[in-house]
Amino acid sequence: MEGYELTDRGKIFITVVIVLLIFFIPAAILLYTAIANQPSMPPDDQGPQTSISPPPSITESPPPNGGGFNPPDIPPPNGGEDPGEPGANGQDPPRPPGSGQGSVNPTEGTLSFLFSPNIQDALDAETSSMLDEFLGSPKNTLDSIIAVETPQLTLEQSEAIVAAITGALSARGIQQSRIAYVTRPAVTEDDAFEVNMFYIIRRPK
């Protein structure tokens, strides 16, 4: 080394090279180790893939057995019979007042029905049909009087039944002189009351 002398610049250069070697060699070793230990991937795989499963389908069908809730069996009213149909015993169900419920006996010359001034101002179809049977009685003669018997009524109730009966009989050719209204002792407190009709033979003068 005779004839050569390290200058300050040469000393700095050598120091930098040594520092770089100190940091570069361990980094190169670590990088090589990491690459060598990396698992090999199949040739068909291009990288990690994420599979996305379709969302579960939602059906609108009800769960079995009503979803665990089974309502108790509640029997319908009137023993399962339709209120608008005849009963199981063959009898008609009860009808509201003034619906023409009654009876007629042409042989005996009697007619009975219910009348409700609050819901009617004339005889209904069923009562009118029974009235025709009543007028077909053999007791319906020119010498007979048609008696209309009612309980004690208010003025409004009396006017309503008189108008209904007189109008129905006049439409069938019965003169008002043959109609007599009779009051029985009973007093009605219901909306509907029973009307009885029968024939009275005139006494000879």
TAWO-V781257 format. One record per backbone hydrogen bond with DSSP energy under -1.0 kcal/mol. CO is the residue of the C=O (numbers start at 1). NH is the residue of the N-H. Records with the same first field share a line. If there is no record, write none. Layout:
CO: NH, NH
This chain:
1: 4
7: 11
8: 12
9: 13
10: 14
11: 15
12: 16
13: 17
14: 18
15: 19
16: 20
17: 21
18: 22
19: 23
20: 24
21: 25
23: 27
24: 28
25: 29
26: 30
27: 31
28: 32
29: 33
30: 34
31: 35
32: 36
33: 37
63: 66
64: 67
66: 69
82: 85
87: 90
91: 87
96: 99
103: 112
105: 109, 110
110: 105
111: 197
112: 103
113: 195
115: 193
116: 119, 120
124: 128
125: 129
126: 130
127: 131
128: 132
129: 133
130: 134
131: 135
134: 137
137: 140
139: 141
141: 144
143: 202
145: 200
146: 180
147: 198
148: 182
149: 196
150: 184
152: 188
154: 158
155: 159
156: 160
157: 161
158: 162
159: 163
160: 164
161: 165
162: 166
163: 167
164: 168
165: 169
166: 170
167: 171
169: 174
170: 173
175: 178
176: 179
178: 146
180: 148
182: 150
186: 152
193: 115
195: 113
196: 149
197: 111
198: 147
200: 145
